[in-house]
Structure formats: structure tokens, C-alpha cells
Amino acid sequence: MDSGVRAMVEAVGEARRQLRENALPKAREGGRDKVPATEEAALLGALAGLVEAVVELADAASDRMTTIDSGTVYLKAGRRLRDQAGYLRDDERGVRARVAPAGPAKPS
């Protein structure tokens, strides 16, 4: 395996391992307090950022594919993932707007 490809595959594998070992157990813990409303959007933002990083990798990798078909697969995957990241960002904004503290009343 090309050293550049090996580095990409290992980095993605490490990210997956970190998520499974560190984030998932925290999400699955029973008996924990509910997430404070002011923090609800933070995880959506983190998920969107992760997907955005994968989009960048898919886009960059598409240029390195030997066959046109494979390059196209990476471009399509990048587009689909970009859409998903956009949905997550929209949801993040929606949650932030719903839980934002009310500002001072405007004078009439």
C-alpha cells in the first residue's frame, strides 16, 4: 500500500477507534444527567465538523484515483457527505436558536 494511502487509512481508522472507545461509551452511559439545553448543539457541530473533514478527504482522494470511475465514486461520496454535513449544520443552528437565552426586551 502506498505510504500516503496507508496514512489516510490509518488516520480514518484511528478516528473511528477514538469515537468507539471514548465518545460512544459516554453517549451510552445510563443514569447520567440529561445534556444541558445550552450544550445540545455542540455535538451536532462536532458531528458536522467530522463529516466535513471526511468530505475534504474524499475530494482530495478523488484526484489520485487511477480510473475515472473510481474518481467519480469519490466525488459522488463527497457530494453526498457534504449534503449531510449541511443538514447537521442546519440542525445545529436550529437547536442553538431554540435554546438561546432570551435577550433583553426591546423598548417599544
Secondary structure, 3 states (H helix, E strand, C coil): CCHHHHHHHHHHHHHHHHHHHHHHHHHHCCCCCCCCHHHHHHHHHHHHHHHHHHHHHHHHHHCCCCCHHHHHHHHHHHHHHHHHHHHHHHHHHHHHHHHCCCCCCCCC
